[in-house]
Amino acid sequence: MLVFDADTNNLAICAIVTIAMQFSFFLVACTCKFDKVTDFAGGTNFVVLAVLTFFLAETYNWRQIMVTVFIVLWGLRLSGYLLYRIIKIGEDNRFDDKRDSCVKFAGFWTFQAFWVFTVSLPVIFINAPDSATFLSPDKDNTEFRAMDIIGAILFAVGLTCETFADFQKFAFRNNPANKGKWCDTGLWKVSRHPNYFGEITIWIGVFIISTSICEGGKWAGVLSPIFTMAILLFLSGIPLLEKKSDERYRKNEIYRDYKNRTSPLLPVPPPCYGCLPNIFKCLCCCEFPLYNYLDEDEEKQKIKGDSPIPPKDGDPERV
């Protein structure tokens, strides 16, 4: 069994590079109150770690080449798209409550550094020098395995889905005829967040590829897809966007119907999804209760003791 060794896997240098890179971008963003480099700093950091660990290993195994190319394609595509989008938009409203507070702003950049390092773990482990060698008579990391094929297919599906979803939504928003509407075209017909589905699928695929070389501490790479799913499903991803959309469109019956018939994450044909029982939607399609803000106004009125419908004469509430 391999003994977990930070130097062998280049974890220490990756942590130092990540902290240095994020801190440098933070100084620029905080000093200039500049929003345009945040997502770009995150995406390019993944690329830097992938390329750095690839050349540090000097083993140039086919699996290392494949995964490094995957991450470079994903990282440059995503960071370039997000940079172009924020330049068009102007400001990132995620930082409206942080931009003037150095401490709050630093908190975001600290979390981003942790995110980059944690999610990059499978790539770091694949690019480690001992991941491209004969470890023992019964363990040859140079072999081509079924998990490599499965992981590569999932990565390709995820990258394709994320790319098409991003461009479809960007084109939708840039069409003046769609002002004030929600995106329900292309992949957005079958999923309310197809870009997040793509992102999660990408990192599940990368981790599955890494299982071909996993031994001992390298199984920590499973934190990559778990952390990605936790962020997108429960923290800053779907919950925030669902709340924003529900608050904006909750009085629109067409939007309510769209939400009821469209899966939040997994692409499912609307006629099929609309017929599913709620418990199945929750357990199998990630339709969690925290994504529902449609009836928030009514709940607030009930808490205050106000009825949305004026009571008739003689009702106890009149007394």
N, C-alpha and C positions, 0 to 999 in steps of 0.2 A: 504493500500500500504506500502511496505517496504521502509524504509529510508535507503539510501545508507550509509553504515557504514564500514569504512576500517577495524576497529578492528574486527567487527563481521565476516567479510569475510576473515580475516587473510591476507589482502593485504599488510599491512605494513611489517609484518614479512617476507612475500614472496619477497618483494622488497629488504629488507635488506640481506636476504640469497642469492638472485640472484647477487646483487652487490658484496657481499663479495666473492662469489664463482668465479665470472668472474674476479674480481681484483686479486685474488690469482693465477689463471691460467695465467693471463696477466703478472704478475711479473716473473713467470717461463719462459714464452715464450719470453718476452722482454729481460730479463737478459741473457738467453742462446741462443737467436735468434733461437728458437725452434718452428717449425711449427706443430709438430705432436699432440699437445694437443688442438688445436683450436676447431675442430668439435667435439671432444670427450667432451670438456668442455660444449659445447652447448647442446648436446644430453643428457648427464647425469644430467644437471641442471633441465631439464624437469622432470626427474625421481625423483630427490630430492624434488622438489616442490609438485609433486603428492603425494608421500609417506608422506611428512611432513604434508601437510594439511589434509590428511586422518587420521593420528593419532592425530593431534591436535583437530579435531572435536569430536572424541570419540563417534560418533553416529553409525558408521559401517553399514550404510544403503546399501541395495543391489546395488543401482545405483552408490554409491560412490566406492564400491568394484569393480564393473564392469569397471568403467572409470579408476580407479587407476591401475588395472591390464592391461588395454589397453595401457596406457601411459608407464608403466614399460616395457611391451613387445616391443612397438614401440621404445622407447628411448634406451634401451639396445641393441636392434638389430641394430639400425641405428648408434649409437656411436661406437659400436664394429666393425661394418663393415667399417666405415670411418677411424677408428684408424688403422685397419689392412691394408686398402688400402694405407694410407699415409706412413705407415712403408715400404710397398713394393715400393712405388713411390720414397720416399726420401724427396722431398720438395714440398711445395704447391706454385705454381706459382702465386696465387692470392696475395701473400705477397712480391713479388719481388720488388715492389716500396714502401713497408712499413717496411720491416724487419729492415732496418738501421735507421728508423726514429721513435723514441719513441712516438712522438705526433700522427703520422699517424697510428701507430700500436694501440695506445690507443683508437683512434677513432673507429677502427674496433671492439675492445672489448666492448666499450660503446654501440655500435649499437647492438652487440650480446646480451648484458644484456637486452636491451630494447626489442629485438625480443623475447627472452625467456619469459620475464614477460608478454608481450602483448598476445602472442600466448597461454600462459598457462591460461589465464583468465577464459575460460569455466570450466576448471578442478578445479581451485581455488574456483569458485562459487558453483560447484557441491559438493565439499568437505567441504563447509562451514557448520557449525553446524545446522543452521536453514533450510538447504536444505533437511533435512531428518526428518522433523517434520510436525505435523499438524499445518498449519498456520491460518486456519479459517475453518468454517463449510463447505465452498465450495471449499477449496483449500487444498488438501492432497498431500504433496510431496512424500509420501511413495507409492503412486499408480504407477502401471505399465502402461505406456502410449504408444500410437502408435509411438510417436516421438522417444521413446527409441529404438524401434525395427528398425525404419528407420535409425536412427543414428548409431546403432550397425552394421547394414548391410553395410552402407557406409564405416564405419571404417574398417570392415573386407575386403571389396573390395579394399580399398585404401592400406591397409597394404600388402595384397597379391600382388597387382600390383607393389608397390614400391619394395618389397623384390625380386620378380622374375626379375624385370627390372634391379636392381642393380647387381644381380648375373649373369644374362645373359650378361650384358655389361662387367663385370669384367672378365668372362670366355673368352669372345670374344677378349678382349685386351691382355689377357695372352697367346693367341694362336699365336705363331710366324708366322703362315701362314696368319694372318690378319694384319700384320704390314703395316701401311700406309693406311688402309681402315677405313671406318666409319661403325658403328654397325647398321646392318639392319636385325638382326635375332630375333626370338621370338617376344616379345611385341614391339620391335623396328621396326618391319615391319608395324605396324598399328599406331604408334605414334613416333614422333621424340624425345619426352621427356616423356616416360611413367612413369618414376620415379617421375617426378613433378606432373603428373596427380594423382598418388597415394598419394603424400604428401598433395595436395590440398583437395582431397576427404577425407582423414583422418580427417583433421581439420574442414571440413564442417560437417562430421559425429559427431564429438565431440560437436560442437556447437549445432547441432540439438538435441542431447541428453540433453544438458543444458537448452533448451527451456522448458523442463518439469518442471523446478524449477525457471525459470526466472520471476522476478518481479522487478520493479523499476530499480535501477542502475545495476542490474545483466545482463540487456540486453546489457551492454558494452562488453559482451563476443563475440558479433558479430565481434568485431575488430580482433579476432583471425583468422578466415578464410579470412577476407578482407586483413589483413596485409600479410598473407601467399601468397595470390594471387598477391598482389602488388609487393612483392619481386621477386617472381618467374616469373611473366609475364612481368614485366616492368623494373626491376632493375638488380640484380646480377644473375638472373637465365637464362631464355631462351635467352634474347638479347645477353649476352656475349658469350654463347655457339654457338648460330647461327652465330655470327660474326666470331668466331674462325673457325668454320667448313666451312663457305662460303669462307673465305680467303684462306683456305687450298685446297679446292676442287672445286672452282668455274669454273675451266677450264675443269672439268670432266663432260661430258654430262650425264653419268650414275647417278652421284650425283645430277645433276640438275633435272633429271627425278624423282629420289627418293624424292627430296624435293617437287616437284610439286604434287606428288601422295600420299604424306604421311602427315597426320595431325600433326601440331606442338605439340598438347597436347591431345585432346580427341581421344581415339582409334577409328579409322574409317577404314574399308577395303579400301586399296589403289585404286581399280577400281572405287569405289563409290566416294572417295574423289577427285580423279583426274578429275572427270566429273563435279564437283560442280563449279558454277560461283564464281569468286573471291570475290564478295561482300558477298556471303553466307559463304565462308570460313572465311572471316574476322569477320562477326557478330556472327556466330554460332560456329566456330571452333578455334577462337583466332589466325587466320593467319594475324597478324598485320603487317603493312608496315615496322615497325622497326626491323622485323626479316629478312629482305631481304638485303643482302650485295653482292649479286651475280654480280650486274652490277656496283659496286663501281669504278672499274678501268676505265670503259668506261665513267662514269660521271666525274671523275677527268680529263680525257683527254679532254672532252668537255669544262670543265671550263677553262682549260689551253689553249684551242684553238687548241689542237692537235687532229688530226683525227686518229682513229685506222686503217683506210684504207688510204694508200698514195693517195693523189689527183692526177688526171690525168693532163697532160699538158694542159694549158689554163684555169684551174680552178682558181677562184679568190684567193684561198688560196696560190697559187703559186706566186702571185704578191707581 
